[in-house]
Amino acid sequence: ICESPRIANLARQLIREARLNPLLNDARQSAELIESYLRDRGGFTYTLKQSIFDPTIDPTEDFLFNRKSGHCEYFASALTMMLRGVGIPARMIRGFKGADFNESSHRFEVRSLHAHAWVEAFVDGEWIYLDGTPGVRDELVAEQDRPNPLFDQSRSMWFQGMNYSKSEQDRMVYGPLRNFGGWVQGSFGE
């Protein structure tokens, strides 16, 4: 159930204009229509900057009707509430979308910039994945996520170094640093 009549009315209006009936055979089309409205057609933009236009109303209403700008949780919240407003069971999911491959460790690393929120809706007897967040989110994450081989290698060495014995640390880390420029006096633990 959508607790905001204003949000439910917006969703119903979109469905009515498309001549769909989510309670009959059009649930999937209705869900995808609302997803598309948020992601592609409603004039919404993705941003990580937090702002409030009207603090007296629900933040999701403020997002939908005033700001039209927000991060993935706003898009997922709005999509969930709009789907519920037309009788489609929906739930918001939070997790991660994407990862970095670390060439040094040969592992994928999931970082906080990969955090994301999306929606699952129950239509035609199954839960389907929906994401109302504009695609520019993925571009912004990729921009922040440019490979930095030096950083990746140092981070990998740092974590791997935590498993080295004192003599291995001295041979592999502190010895070369001493030879390179005398930056380190002695070795770790002395």
Phi and psi in degrees as a GROMACS rama.xvg file:
@    title "Ramachandran Plot"
@    xaxis  label "Phi"
@    yaxis  label "Psi"
@TYPE xy
-90.5968  124.406  CYS-2
-83.6596  -4.64616  GLU-3
-108.737  108.821  SER-4
-59.166  -33.8511  PRO-5
-65.6238  -42.6382  ARG-6
-69.1597  -42.9925  ILE-7
-61.1278  -40.9391  ALA-8
-64.0881  -38.1694  ASN-9
-61.8725  -46.2509  LEU-10
-62.5197  -43.7771  ALA-11
-62.9377  -38.6045  ARG-12
-63.0986  -43.8615  GLN-13
-60.4561  -42.5553  LEU-14
-67.1001  -42.8107  ILE-15
-61.7046  -45.1577  ARG-16
-62.3004  -29.6896  GLU-17
-88.4436  -1.98842  ALA-18
57.681  46.0709  ARG-19
-111.079  161.294  LEU-20
-134.899  99.829  ASN-21
-64.4799  -19.5002  PRO-22
-84.1258  -11.0469  LEU-23
-102.739  -116.555  LEU-24
-100.653  5.76476  ASN-25
-105.909  21.859  ASP-26
-62.1225  -46.5165  ALA-27
-63.5871  -45.499  ARG-28
-63.0142  -39.2833  GLN-29
-64.1102  -44.6686  SER-30
-62.1151  -44.4145  ALA-31
-68.8922  -31.5588  GLU-32
-64.2924  -46.2011  LEU-33
-66.3807  -41.6446  ILE-34
-56.874  -46.9177  GLU-35
-64.3904  -37.573  SER-36
-57.849  -47.1967  TYR-37
-70.9701  -43.6289  LEU-38
-77.6069  -39.1216  ARG-39
-122.422  -34.3732  ASP-40
-114.311  -14.9081  ARG-41
-89.9944  3.2068  GLY-42
78.5929  24.8659  GLY-43
-90.1763  150.19  PHE-44
-127.122  152.015  THR-45
-94.3754  133.257  TYR-46
-154.771  152.958  THR-47
-95.4959  -4.97098  LEU-48
-74.1545  128.906  LYS-49
-88.8065  131.312  GLN-50
-150.901  153.131  SER-51
-128.48  129.884  ILE-52
-90.3621  -47.9467  PHE-53
-129.757  98.7064  ASP-54
-71.1409  -3.97463  PRO-55
-88.0449  -7.67153  THR-56
-117.203  170.177  ILE-57
-56.1545  136.699  ASP-58
-57.4499  -32.7255  PRO-59
-70.7378  -37.787  THR-60
-63.8077  -42.7631  GLU-61
-59.2534  -41.1019  ASP-62
-63.4352  -49.4342  PHE-63
-68.8019  -38.3774  LEU-64
-107.295  -17.9111  PHE-65
-117.045  -65.6382  ASN-66
-73.5478  -45.97  ARG-67
54.9852  31.7572  LYS-68
-150.335  133.541  SER-69
178.314  -177.911  GLY-70
-93.9342  -179.924  HIS-71
-58.0687  -30.833  CYS-72
-67.0699  -32.5438  GLU-73
-67.2576  -43.931  TYR-74
-63.8653  -42.439  PHE-75
-67.956  -41.3691  ALA-76
-62.0239  -45.8969  SER-77
-62.972  -44.4919  ALA-78
-62.8417  -43.4645  LEU-79
-60.0359  -48.8585  THR-80
-66.3043  -38.084  MET-81
-67.0201  -41.7542  MET-82
-62.3068  -46.0302  LEU-83
-61.7541  -32.4004  ARG-84
-65.662  -21.0726  GLY-85
-109.316  15.5026  VAL-86
87.0003  13.3906  GLY-87
-99.219  118.297  ILE-88
-60.2605  132.994  PRO-89
-147.559  152.457  ALA-90
-140.907  145.615  ARG-91
-89.2771  136.244  MET-92
-117.917  137.049  ILE-93
-120.15  137.691  ARG-94
-171.794  -137.928  GLY-95
-132.915  143.755  PHE-96
-126.911  109.308  LYS-97
101.543  171.738  GLY-98
-167.634  165.072  ALA-99
-106.12  140.252  ASP-100
-94.3332  120.846  PHE-101
-90.1775  112.059  ASN-102
-62.0923  -32.8814  GLU-103
-70.4  -45.5392  SER-104
-94.223  -11.5729  SER-105
58.7941  40.297  HIS-106
-133.036  155.171  ARG-107
-86.0577  138.529  PHE-108
-119.929  128.276  GLU-109
-101.18  125.15  VAL-110
-117.565  170.399  ARG-111
-60.7968  -29.0502  SER-112
-67.7941  -12.6114  LEU-113
-88.3599  -2.36888  HIS-114
-58.9141  141.983  ALA-115
-155.965  158.328  HIS-116
-129.886  141.462  ALA-117
-147.7  -170.752  TRP-118
-131.821  145.905  VAL-119
-117.526  134.532  GLU-120
-123.926  142.489  ALA-121
-94.1551  104.677  PHE-122
-134.459  144.594  VAL-123
51.7436  38.1028  ASP-124
78.3152  11.8554  GLY-125
-146.514  157.86  GLU-126
-85.4006  126.306  TRP-127
-113.959  153.462  ILE-128
-88.9742  131.681  TYR-129
-134.794  144.321  LEU-130
-140.832  108.366  ASP-131
-85.1906  -2.17563  GLY-132
-73.172  130.614  THR-133
-58.3738  150.069  PRO-134
-61.8049  -17.7748  GLY-135
-61.9252  -22.2443  VAL-136
-57.6071  -46.1327  ARG-137
-63.6198  -36.9511  ASP-138
-66.088  -41.7361  GLU-139
-65.8961  -39.0912  LEU-140
-64.2635  -43.8879  VAL-141
-62.615  -36.7383  ALA-142
-63.7995  -41.9873  GLU-143
-72.023  -18.6383  GLN-144
-105.082  24.957  ASP-145
-59.5435  138.657  ARG-146
-61.4401  140.279  PRO-147
-132.529  88.0704  ASN-148
-57.2004  -38.2273  PRO-149
-63.9113  -44.799  LEU-150
-62.9754  -45.6521  PHE-151
-60.4386  -43.0375  ASP-152
-67.6272  -42.8091  GLN-153
-64.8589  -40.4829  SER-154
-64.1542  -41.942  ARG-155
-63.1276  -43.7498  SER-156
-63.6749  -39.8466  MET-157
-60.7994  -50.471  TRP-158
-68.5185  -37.0788  PHE-159
-67.4352  -37.76  GLN-160
-62.3796  -22.6959  GLY-161
-66.9022  -16.4994  MET-162
-99.7237  -1.18808  ASN-163
-80.233  148.917  TYR-164
-74.2786  170.235  SER-165
-59.5108  -43.4016  LYS-166
-68.8331  -35.5222  SER-167
-67.1279  -40.6554  GLU-168
-60.8442  -44.1162  GLN-169
-64.3092  -43.3368  ASP-170
-69.6101  -42.1015  ARG-171
-93.4508  -26.1571  MET-172
-117.126  -63.7933  VAL-173
-71.9637  -36.1415  TYR-174
-59.3693  -53.6822  GLY-175
-59.5024  -36.5464  PRO-176
-65.243  -42.17  LEU-177
-60.8934  -43.9182  ARG-178
-68.96  -31.5552  ASN-179
-72.7808  -39.4745  PHE-180
-164.669  8.0941  GLY-181
68.3316  26.2923  GLY-182
-71.8298  -25.808  TRP-183
-116.289  124.816  VAL-184
-94.7657  125.04  GLN-185
72.469  -156.181  GLY-186
-134.357  171.66  SER-187
-58.2618  132.753  PHE-188
91.8545  -2.33779  GLY-189
